[in-house]
């Protein structure tokens, strides 16, 4: 393998044997051995012995996966839950053996896999740091020199001397990341372990990852935060049912494929004149476990909600500052003289980032019976990240009556190579004049 290659994976596959009952597992253990033992006797009396029966089903968690990662690159791995991401990383780290294929890695690997993996819950945080560093080949003296820095970065303070079993998930993540980066790895593997940390610590970790990138550390990064994949990674892959379905040195192309996999297949185009619609479209597959709450009388309701680009094509990934349309199909049982409709984009923490409605815009809207089409057009001045669309419709002809509230209905991904702070994307022009 070339010295420029940090990780080389060739035709990597992992197969598990799935048994319906414990009895089948016992049969699979005993009977093939018994048949092999009596085979010489059978051959004397039976010319064509029966084939060996398998009492299990094969489940391929990973199949024929191949890629290369160069030294100093950050390699993003995307995929839905159960697509094989964690299995792949475990085999690269050596904690799981492949069924077929080869893995070559050049350099010390530090990994943040499942939350708390590698920690002994009865040991203190300090004892676990020493244990992990010893496994990575560091001496006790080397780790003594680094311990103060580990504690300072993790922010655990006196809790470093408490048993790990008393730690919260966020404290686990702090200690795991701090311990991993201080063993000075050549390859850092991160499997969604930072998703449980608070926003301040996540920013701290991202800044440290930038420093490690500048130092030439190779990083394998698994995350559902597609904005981070675009900002941090030099190339990416998308896994689906254990196979690579997209691989590109432009991570944005992989993000778009991932969004296509996570969103539910859209309904056929509906004509505004069409008066018969069977049901409202559900987008639960793309909400990442968030349960949609639906309120209102349903006398008028949203049947379909889509994000459209300036080419009028439906998609879920947009660049910060890009023009966007939210297009909704509404079915109404009767006429309403005056309605108000509005939407809000919320971040993962449930904070309102931006929104608008027809009341604020001072627009009077009436709704006819049958099928109508509603469109919002605006420029997406929000920073990179994941957002959830909340949309509502109410009758204000008299006393306000909620007709349909969908909280949330869709997920929107905003990407940008330019980072900004806060909730608004409005990059500044920066100029410094003067000096000798």
Secondary structure, DSSP 4 states (H G I P E B T S, - for coil): --TTEEEEEEEEEEEEEE-SSHHHHHHHHHHHHHHHHHHHHHHHH-SSPPPPPP-SEEEEEEEEEEEEEETT-EEEEEE-TTSSHHHHHHHHHTSS--SEEEEEE-S-EEEE-STTTT--TTSBHHHHHHHHHHHTT--HHHHHHHHHHHHHHHT-GGGGGSBGGG--HHHHHHHHHHHHHTT--SEEEEESGGGGS-HHHHHHHHHHHHHHHHTT-EEEEE-S-HHHHHHH-SEEEEEETTEEEEEESSHHHHHHHHHHHHSPPPPPP--TT----------GGGSTTPPPEEES--SEEEEEEEEE-TTS-B-SEEETT-EEEEEEEEEESS-EEEEEEEEEEE-TT--EEEEEETTTTT--EEE-SEEEEEEEEEE----SEEEEEEEEEEE-SSS-EEEEEEEEEEEEEEE-SS--SSS---PPP-------
